[in-house]
Amino acid sequence: MKKLILPALLMGGFAANAQDAVTITGEASWLPNDTTVYLAEFRANTEFDSAVIKNHKFTITKKLPRGGNIGMLKIGAGWPEGAEGEKKIAILYLEPGTMKMTSGTTPGMKTANYDGSSFAREWTYFQNNIYETSPKYSRLPQLEAEIGKAKTVGDEDASEAGIKEWEKLAAERNNDALAFIKKYPNSGVSSFIINIYFNGTKMRDSLLNSLTDHARSNYCAQRMINPDPEIKQQFSFGTQADKFAVGTVAPDFTAYDVDGKKVTLADFKGKYVFLDFWASWCGPCKPQMPFLKAANDKYKGKNMVMLGISLDKTKEAWTKAIEKEGLNWLHISNLKGWQEPVALAFEVGAIPANFLIGPDGKIVAKGLYDDNIEKTLSQLIK
């Protein structure tokens, strides 16, 4: 297992152990050999652990020093969307213990079953009966997309009908969620459910108080009980209308380069702008750097500007990484980590992430990785 962690944590140098780590194993004929699988938990300065798939199997271990938390299991770099996202990304609740990923021959990380420790079995029940991956409630994210589309075109009747259907189905879902919490008060999955369905409601505190100390001690619950000022960005687990679809106008922004000079998106009007979100501590960002370098070298003089936006918090770490990796394009940052205003403007929830903006200020592509970066640019820039 390869550790991809913050430089500040490198001094620790200790291996994960059974008391404070989760180990996930997976085996399926569709798992692509010689591909990296990543495991992360959602929190400030996300740390990634990784392993390489061999013989359609993988084993990956991650330390969870603050207990149970929302996590992400992902095949390959980047943030695939749509059908690819269904295959390559799974949102999970993680606790110290073991999980075993099993599935049929149909590719899918999100819809696979997870067995092992009690939290893994409880998660699978939740996923199959209450979550948006369940047959009963898979209609909810579809409705959200339909409502968003209806609002965009001004179809009030369709929007109102969709909202009514969504509210009815969501009420049923919430009743099932409440039944789960009542049945499993010692489960960290219950705190996860409270976080995503009842956080911000009047019943949140009473639901949290109904849990055992074990279920309240994990990071999911503590984020609600004792909010961490480092973590203000919320993660969405449903499907919503895409605010940044191809053809939409990219939001303007302001940040500063390594010399402190102000940079805005408007500065590059009339040019293609490739926005690359990264950070010095981001392990999955590194494999993309050779592809970015090749694209920049080929197109930087052809009406294209590559712009790196860092989610670092210190200038020293940021500038050292630029120099060490030889990233010879323009770099900007407000040095606010996950609260980087440019990242928030584009609702970036994981890195690496990227957007290609056209000369007219509209998004022409996003989520380009590996040789797809050069392929897309070659089609647009002659």
C-alpha positions in Angstrom: 0.0 0.0 0.0 1.3 3.4 -0.9 0.6 6.3 1.5 -0.3 9.7 -0.1 -0.4 12.1 2.9 0.3 15.6 4.0 4.0 16.4 4.3 3.4 17.4 7.9 2.3 13.8 8.7 5.3 12.2 7.1 7.1 12.4 10.4 4.7 9.9 11.8 5.8 7.2 9.5 3.8 4.5 11.2 1.7 1.8 9.5 -2.0 1.5 10.1 -3.1 -1.0 12.7 -6.3 -2.8 13.5 -7.2 -0.5 16.4 -7.6 2.7 14.3 -7.7 1.7 10.7 -10.1 0.3 8.2 -9.0 -2.4 5.7 -11.1 -2.8 2.5 -10.6 -5.8 0.2 -12.2 -6.1 -3.2 -12.4 -8.8 -5.8 -14.4 -8.7 -9.0 -13.7 -9.7 -12.6 -14.4 -6.1 -13.8 -11.7 -4.5 -11.6 -9.1 -3.2 -14.0 -5.6 -4.7 -13.4 -2.7 -2.3 -12.9 -5.0 0.5 -12.0 -4.7 2.5 -8.8 -7.6 2.4 -6.3 -7.8 5.3 -3.8 -9.3 5.5 -0.3 -10.0 8.8 1.5 -12.1 10.2 4.2 -13.8 13.6 3.9 -12.2 16.2 6.1 -9.9 19.2 5.9 -6.7 18.4 3.9 -8.0 15.0 2.8 -5.4 12.3 2.9 -5.4 9.5 0.3 -4.2 6.0 0.6 -3.7 3.9 -2.5 -3.1 0.4 -3.8 -2.7 -1.2 -7.2 -5.3 -3.7 -8.5 -3.7 -7.1 -9.3 -5.5 -10.2 -10.5 -8.7 -8.2 -10.3 -8.1 -7.8 -6.5 -7.0 -5.1 -4.1 -6.4 -4.6 -0.4 -6.2 -1.0 1.0 -5.9 0.2 4.5 -6.5 3.6 5.9 -5.9 5.0 9.4 -8.9 6.7 11.0 -7.4 8.5 14.0 -10.7 10.4 14.7 -13.0 7.4 14.3 -15.8 6.8 11.9 -16.3 9.1 9.0 -17.7 9.5 5.5 -15.2 8.1 3.0 -14.7 7.6 -0.7 -13.4 4.6 -2.5 -12.4 5.4 -6.1 -10.7 3.7 -9.0 -8.3 6.0 -10.9 -7.5 9.7 -10.8 -10.0 12.5 -11.3 -13.7 12.7 -10.6 -15.6 10.7 -13.2 -19.3 11.7 -13.7 -22.4 10.0 -14.8 -22.2 6.3 -15.6 -18.4 6.3 -15.2 -18.8 7.8 -11.7 -21.3 5.0 -10.8 -18.6 2.4 -11.8 -15.6 4.1 -10.3 -16.7 5.9 -7.1 -18.4 4.7 -3.9 -19.3 6.9 -1.0 -19.0 4.8 2.2 -19.2 5.1 6.0 -15.9 4.0 7.4 -14.9 2.8 10.9 -11.9 0.9 12.2 -12.4 -2.7 11.1 -12.8 -4.6 7.9 -14.9 -4.3 4.7 -15.1 -6.7 1.8 -16.4 -5.4 -1.5 -18.4 -8.0 -3.5 -20.5 -7.6 -6.6 -21.6 -9.4 -9.7 -20.1 -9.2 -13.1 -21.6 -5.7 -13.7 -19.1 -3.0 -13.0 -20.0 -0.7 -10.1 -18.3 0.5 -7.0 -21.3 2.5 -5.8 -23.7 -0.4 -6.1 -21.4 -3.2 -4.8 -22.2 -4.8 -1.4 -19.9 -4.4 1.5 -19.6 -7.1 4.2 -17.3 -7.7 7.2 -17.4 -5.7 10.4 -20.9 -4.7 11.8 -20.7 -1.2 10.3 -20.0 -2.7 6.9 -23.1 -4.9 7.1 -25.2 -1.9 8.4 -23.9 0.2 5.6 -25.0 -2.3 3.0 -28.5 -2.5 4.5 -28.8 1.3 4.4 -27.4 1.4 0.8 -29.8 -1.3 -0.4 -32.9 0.0 1.4 -32.7 3.7 2.1 -29.9 5.4 0.2 -30.3 6.7 -3.4 -28.6 3.4 -4.5 -31.7 1.5 -3.3 -34.4 0.5 -5.9 -37.0 2.2 -3.8 -35.4 5.6 -3.7 -33.2 5.8 -6.8 -36.0 8.0 -8.2 -35.1 10.8 -5.8 -31.9 12.0 -7.6 -33.7 11.6 -11.0 -36.4 13.9 -9.7 -33.9 16.4 -8.6 -32.4 16.6 -12.1 -35.8 16.8 -13.7 -36.9 19.6 -11.3 -33.7 21.5 -12.1 -34.2 21.1 -15.8 -37.8 22.3 -15.6 -36.8 25.4 -13.6 -34.1 26.2 -16.2 -36.6 26.2 -19.1 -39.3 27.9 -17.0 -41.8 24.9 -17.0 -43.5 25.7 -13.7 -46.1 22.9 -14.0 -43.4 20.3 -14.5 -41.4 21.8 -11.7 -44.3 21.8 -9.2 -45.3 18.2 -10.1 -41.7 17.1 -9.6 -41.4 18.8 -6.3 -44.6 17.2 -5.0 -43.4 13.7 -6.1 -40.0 14.3 -4.5 -41.5 15.5 -1.2 -43.7 12.5 -0.9 -40.9 10.0 -1.7 -38.4 11.9 0.5 -40.9 11.7 3.4 -41.1 7.9 3.0 -37.3 7.7 2.8 -37.0 9.8 6.0 -39.4 7.4 7.8 -37.3 4.5 6.8 -34.2 6.4 7.9 -35.7 7.1 11.3 -36.6 3.4 11.7 -33.0 2.5 11.0 -31.7 4.9 13.6 -34.2 3.5 16.2 -33.1 -0.1 15.4 -29.3 0.7 15.3 -28.6 3.3 18.0 -25.1 1.9 18.4 -24.2 2.3 14.7 -22.0 5.0 13.2 -24.1 4.6 10.1 -27.0 6.2 12.1 -24.9 9.3 12.7 -24.2 9.4 9.0 -27.9 9.3 8.3 -28.6 12.1 10.7 -25.9 14.1 9.1 -27.2 13.8 5.5 -31.0 13.7 6.2 -31.7 15.5 9.5 -28.8 17.9 10.0 -30.3 21.4 10.4 -33.7 20.1 11.4 -35.4 20.5 14.8 -35.1 16.8 15.5 -31.3 16.5 14.9 -30.2 17.0 18.5 -32.8 14.6 19.9 -31.8 12.0 17.3 -28.1 12.4 18.3 -29.0 12.1 21.9 -30.8 8.8 21.2 -27.5 7.3 20.0 -25.0 5.4 22.2 -21.6 6.9 23.1 -20.0 4.8 20.3 -22.3 6.1 17.6 -21.8 9.7 18.9 -18.0 9.5 19.2 -17.2 9.3 15.5 -16.3 12.2 13.2 -19.7 12.3 11.5 -21.4 13.0 14.8 -18.8 15.2 16.2 -19.0 17.5 13.2 -22.5 18.2 14.2 -22.0 18.3 18.0 -18.7 20.2 18.0 -18.4 21.9 14.5 -14.8 21.9 13.3 -13.9 25.4 12.0 -11.6 23.8 9.5 -14.5 22.1 7.8 -17.2 24.4 6.5 -17.6 22.9 3.0 -20.5 20.5 2.8 -20.5 17.5 0.6 -23.6 16.6 -1.5 -24.6 12.9 -1.7 -27.5 13.4 -4.1 -27.7 14.2 -7.8 -28.4 17.8 -8.5 -28.7 19.8 -11.7 -25.3 20.5 -13.1 -24.5 24.1 -12.5 -21.3 23.8 -14.5 -22.4 21.8 -17.5 -20.7 22.3 -20.8 -22.0 25.5 -22.3 -22.6 27.3 -19.0 -20.7 30.6 -18.2 -17.8 30.0 -15.9 -17.9 32.1 -12.7 -15.3 34.9 -12.5 -12.8 34.8 -9.6 -9.9 36.6 -8.0 -6.7 35.0 -6.6 -3.0 35.8 -6.4 0.0 34.4 -8.1 3.3 33.5 -6.3 4.4 37.1 -6.5 1.2 38.4 -5.0 -0.2 39.8 -8.2 -4.0 39.7 -8.6 -5.3 37.4 -11.2 -8.9 37.1 -12.5 -10.6 35.0 -15.1 -11.5 38.1 -17.0 -7.8 38.7 -17.6 -7.9 35.9 -20.2 -11.0 36.9 -22.1 -10.6 35.7 -25.7 -8.4 32.7 -24.8 -8.9 29.1 -23.8 -8.2 28.7 -20.1 -7.4 25.4 -18.6 -8.1 25.5 -14.8 -6.4 22.7 -12.9 -7.2 22.3 -9.2 -4.5 20.7 -7.2 -2.4 20.9 -4.0 1.2 20.1 -2.9 -0.2 17.3 -0.6 -2.5 15.7 -3.3 -1.1 12.3 -4.2 -3.5 11.6 -7.1 -2.6 15.0 -8.7 1.0 13.9 -9.4 0.2 11.3 -12.1 -1.5 14.0 -14.1 1.4 16.4 -14.1 3.3 14.9 -17.1 0.1 15.2 -19.1 -0.4 18.8 -18.0 3.2 19.6 -18.9 2.9 18.1 -22.3 -0.3 20.0 -23.1 1.1 23.3 -21.8 4.3 23.0 -23.8 2.3 22.3 -27.0 -0.5 24.9 -26.7 0.7 27.7 -24.4 1.6 29.9 -27.4 -1.6 29.0 -29.3 -4.3 31.1 -27.5 -4.3 28.9 -24.5 -3.5 29.6 -20.8 -3.0 26.9 -18.2 -3.9 28.1 -14.7 -3.1 26.0 -11.6 -5.3 26.7 -8.6 -3.8 25.3 -5.4 -5.7 24.2 -2.3 -2.6 24.7 -0.1 -2.6 26.7 3.0 1.0 27.8 3.1 3.0 29.6 0.5 6.1 27.6 1.3 4.5 24.3 0.5 2.8 25.7 -2.6 5.9 27.3 -4.2 8.2 24.4 -3.3 5.8 21.9 -5.0 5.7 24.1 -8.1 9.5 24.2 -8.3 10.0 20.5 -7.4 7.6 19.3 -10.0 8.6 21.8 -12.7 5.1 23.2 -13.2 6.0 25.9 -15.6 2.6 27.6 -16.0 0.8 30.3 -14.1 -0.3 29.4 -10.6 -2.7 31.2 -8.3 -4.1 30.6 -4.8 -5.7 32.4 -1.9 -4.0 29.8 0.4 -7.2 28.9 2.2 -7.2 25.1 1.7 -10.6 23.6 1.0 -12.0 27.1 1.6 -10.2 28.4 -1.5 -12.7 30.8 -3.1 -11.9 29.7 -6.6 -12.6 26.0 -5.6 -15.8 27.0 -3.8 -16.9 29.0 -6.9 -16.6 25.9 -9.0 -17.9 23.6 -6.2 -14.8 21.5 -6.3 -15.2 18.7 -3.7 -12.2 16.5 -4.7 -8.9 17.0 -6.5 -7.5 16.7 -9.1 -10.3 18.5 -10.9 -10.2 20.7 -14.0 -12.3 22.9 -16.3 -11.6 24.1 -19.8 -13.1 27.5 -20.5 -13.5 28.8 -24.0 -12.7 32.3 -25.4 -16.3 33.3 -24.8 -16.1 32.5 -21.1 -18.2 29.4 -21.3 -17.2 25.9 -20.1 -16.3 23.7 -23.1 -15.0 20.6 -21.2 -14.2 19.4 -17.7 -12.8 16.3 -16.0 -10.1 15.8 -18.5 -7.3 13.4 -17.4 -4.4 11.6 -18.9 -4.1 11.8 -22.7 -7.7 13.1 -22.9 -6.2 16.6 -22.0 -4.2 16.8 -25.2 -6.8 15.1 -27.3 -9.5 17.6 -26.4 -7.2 20.6 -26.8 -6.1 19.3 -30.3 -9.7 19.3 -31.4 -10.3 22.9 -30.3 -7.0 24.7 -30.8 -5.5 24.5 -34.3 
